[in-house]
Amino acid sequence: MSKTHNTDVLIIGAGPAGYTAAIYAARANLKPILVMGPQPGGQLMITTDVENYPGFENVIQGPWLMDQMQAQAKHVGVPCIFDIITDVDVTQRPFVCKSESGDTYIAKTIIICTGAQAKWLGLESEKHFRGFGVSACATCDGFFFKNKEVAVIGGGNSAVEEAMYLTHHASKVYLIHRRDQLKAEKILQDRLFKNPKIVPLWNRQVLAIEGEEMPTRVTHLQLADAKGAPAERIALDGVFVAIGHSPTTAIFQGKIDLDENGYILTNSRLETSMSGIFAAGDVQDHIYRQAVTAAGQGCMAALEVERFLSQ
Ligand code: NAP
């Protein structure tokens, strides 16, 4: 039978931002409810080694880190509910949210932590080697490619920045773009072209990523030339896909202000355009996109909710 849940603060999404917001809100006695959504744990569930989340001397695994965050949220009394919010009525106070299970969540405030998803090329081989040489985050995984050869796929600001970042680790970075002109800002392009470690390959489409098993690792990239030159096969160790991200904001469209790419617009206090609704993590941050920054924003949003409710 469907239920109605009442809370001071409903947290939507269970990545680092959502769990951190939940922990802080619970410790402020706001009795938060966390609705975990379709992929509890978020992007870290498809990451393997994590070496840049502070507090751990040795490499940890993304899914393990998220299990720990969930356990910590439960430990401070947060109900972490397997459900998906499908509709948010922002015209009423308190807010009324409907969910896939048929339950209703009535909340004085909401913290949106629904995150973003990296866009992928959609190749079977890309899926197979994800976490084993294929990544969508150079800051997270670049370190594992010291003195190795890698490729970045894409032609926007992210691809150029990822390629530049990877030159701090890799010996050679191919920038593979489907056209003969980058979409990235001119200033970034100028820096890219001056970097001797970066080799742009134009008009190329990725056909497949090849590799070995036991241990699973990437060894080659198959490329087609859009201008009709023969297909080629280059040897490398890693492939970074940087063709954009999609924030998970469909249910908020037309209800709170989003930017032209669908990210939630917030001020520096993480308030959205709707009073009482806050957003934290990758759903409103297309620049830093790190677990630690998302967690920090989750904390900020919970502190702001506490302030908001005490006014
Ligand atoms: P983006 O600007 O949308 O660029 C995506 C790139 O990937 C484009 O070059 C696109 O090719 C290519 N692409 C898309 N789908 C592809 C596919 N299926 N196969 C091959 N290539 C594909 O994404 P982004 O670079 O992640 O940037 C997103 C937003 O964040 C932008 O507004 C950007 O300015 C901003 N951003 C800003 C900064 C900064 O200010 N420092 C840093 C990062 C991102 P085409 O060029 O042919 O369309």
Residues whose N, C-alpha, C, O or C-beta is under 5 A from the ligand:
A	BS01	NAP	L121 G154 G155 G156 N157 S158 A159 R178 R179 Q181 K183 A242 I243 G244 H245 H286
